[in-house]
Amino acid sequence: MDKYTDLRDTFIEIDLNAISDNTKAIRNMVGPDVAITAVVKANGYGHGAVEIAETLIEAGVTYLALATLSEALEIREVYPDYPLFIMGHTPDRLLHYVVNENIAQTVFSYEQAEIISRLAVETGKTARIHIKVDTGFHRLGKEPDEAYFDEVMKINKLPGIELEGIFSHLALASAADDQLQFSKFTEFYKKLEAAGCKFRYHHIADSIACVDYPQFRLNMVRPGAIIYGMVGYKDTAALSIRQALKFRSAISQIHHLEIGDGVSYDFDWRAEKPSIVATIPFGYADGYPRAMMGKGYVTIRGIKCPLVGIPCMDQCFADVTDVPGVSEGDEAVIYGDGPNEMTIAEAAKLAGSNKNEIIARLMDRPKRKYIK
Ligand SMILES: *Cc1c(COP(=O)(O)O)cnc(C)c1O
């Protein structure tokens, strides 16, 4: 936490107990034999990857997973020993970082594996890699065909490398498509293992798959969204979680408007009756979607107050005419999970986005405060 945390009324509150309880609920659901890789890419989906890491480690996750090298190195500085896994691609010229910093790396070519192997041998280390299989998503990995089988078998012979895992990712297009992807994946690694290429972890399940398809958990799952309390899965009886994040601000000024008075750029909104409008110091530079125009609201004194006018970079406007006793300094809840508060799920719907995007795009400017 930095020294500027308390210099603004606009901030993001992270409930570490919610993150801990959600993670323990996932552990309960998957049982003791399935390893949990907690996905903390994109700054822990906006929650602060470094700051929530300790809570996740205490809750017993096996791995922290990142999308990029820079994200992994940021955590590595604070946690010199904890298992870290990069699910994305790391360019050849940067592979020495993953070897030196003991970070497990996603690999899908013999060329990359050979570089990693050479670096590991040079430094006397064992580099851990996870082989990526493309079962249809066409993002990373190669198709599970004969050529890739031979390539992985060749990687398996390289010195200084441990093929710790093999994984794929579901498109979640339909139950039938998911099943097909899953079958391609399991057939491929079983064939490799029958030929002597063993993996400690097999994994394909993200948050949704991990809840809705228990049979896809194998011996490792990669939940992201559900760690933070985002419900996207269908089987809501299987897992009970809660939103960890609240986004709060406070009224900086109150304006009394006459009929016809405009608000914000272009006077896009005008008062149709004598109105009270509050200026609140949050905007799109905090990660609040401008697409919320005409749809968003904040909650003041428990009452939903519609946003009016175009959201600015640093300030928004709410119609507070119906809030008894409304005053400058009153708290305005932007995202929350209390009565009349906008949840991340609702924000996603109103902004025409998805939950992960709403939280991942929260900027650094609204400082995070952690409660425990
Ligand atoms: C982001 C990501 C996840 C986590 O996804 P959620 O839907 O947030 O659970 C899992 N696996 C991979 C490869 C990812 O990129």
The ligand as a Gaussian input file, in Angstrom:
#p B3LYP/6-31G(d) Opt

LIG

0 1
 C       -7.733000     -15.997000     -17.314000
 C       -7.530000     -17.440000     -17.419000
 C       -8.131000     -18.317000     -16.487000
 C       -9.099000     -17.842000     -15.432000
 O      -10.317000     -17.513000     -16.037000
 P      -11.644000     -17.207000     -15.179000
 O      -12.735000     -17.249000     -16.168000
 O      -11.476000     -15.844000     -14.584000
 O      -11.720000     -18.252000     -14.151000
 C       -7.821000     -19.662000     -16.563000
 N       -6.979000     -20.135000     -17.511000
 C       -6.406000     -19.323000     -18.429000
 C       -5.484000     -19.915000     -19.452000
 C       -6.667000     -17.959000     -18.419000
 O       -6.112000     -17.180000     -19.357000

